[in-house]
Amino acid sequence: MKEPTSPTRSLEALRQLTPARVGLGRSGASMPTDALLAFTLDHARARDAVHAAFDVEHLVAGLAGLGLQVSEVYSQACNRRDYLRRPDLGRMLDPDSRGALEKQGGSANQVVIVIGDGLSPAAVNVHALELVRHLAPRLAEVGIRCGHVVVASGARVALGDEIGAALGARMVVMLIGERPGLSAPDSLGAYLTFAPRIGLTDENRNCVSNIHGAGLSYDEAAFKIAWLVREGIARQVTGVALKDESRTALIAARPID
């Protein structure tokens, strides 16, 4: 008869499978000191990620090095304080930025990539350029041209809709820093919207999230995004009407041993 697994061993095995805080133990009515210090450190990292400086100069230089046309825009959130207290301001372009984009309207490719700081500029600083480096050839493989990237400061997800509409894009891919978690302060998300325009809501978007070192890799994320872009343009929909079946496509593409 097989001996039952001890609770301690079960918890140790579970900790190997998840970054969640499980089985921390107790010290009196509180957590053990090590667990409390680890929580405090992760909480501080998450707060720092929210308030990190957005390295626009590095992004613009890196994107230009990939041969992409780059524009810089700003939302109506004048500073980080306004951005956090007034989410609506982060969804609207400032007048000068909108005017500059409208002058470029009509010259946009099928897809416009927008890179916004979001709630974790730290995530964007670390991951956005590398994701674009992997995504550009994936899009080229499926016949999608993307020569224009917009770097947006003070951005919320919906800002991509106004940017895409101003440029006349068929689809916008918004790469943005996600709300930091205690186990992932630098997670990047990608939001895809077909026929972007002001007033759209989340049911009109597809999302590829958790792009970071311990999450979705750049290559995996690029494959999913490229698949959704291709299918979204072909079917002329995104959001709840477009189910992500990229995993099935990936399995079908693998050779059988």
C-alpha angles and dihedrals in degrees: 000000000000114000115240116254113252117244090241093056091045092054092047090053091048092052089058090059102047140033088217117118105255131161095005094160128219140268106197106305093338141059122278113271095250092053092047093050091048091051092048091050094049091047090053091049091052092051091047090052091056092052098038118127115258107238098216094159093057092047095048092048093047094048092048087052088059089057095253128141108242131199128183121216139170135215123226090263101104096195142003092268092057091043093057096041098041111040089174091066090058090058095059131068119233112248096253093051093048092049092051092051094047089057087059094046116125093032094076121116124235090275130036119196116211120195112199131179095228120166094326115043085170090066092050093048091054104036114020099079094047091048091053089048089058096037100052095065091042090056091046089054091060094044098258118139120210116173099147127076124176120204109207125194121205090017133169121188095262091058086079090065093059091044093050092047093049090053095043093239121170090215137011125208110200115199108193142161111261125222104283118249128202090253098037118031092162104051118145124206133198121210120192124199127179117215093005118212138153115281101035117136135207097278086069093059139074117214132207106189143174096050104166143105096288095033135047113351123232092251094048092047092047091051092051094046094048091049092051092046092051095045094041093055093043093050094032093229142096133178124039090354092061116063116201104243095158091116090060090049091050093051091048091051094055118094117247113245 
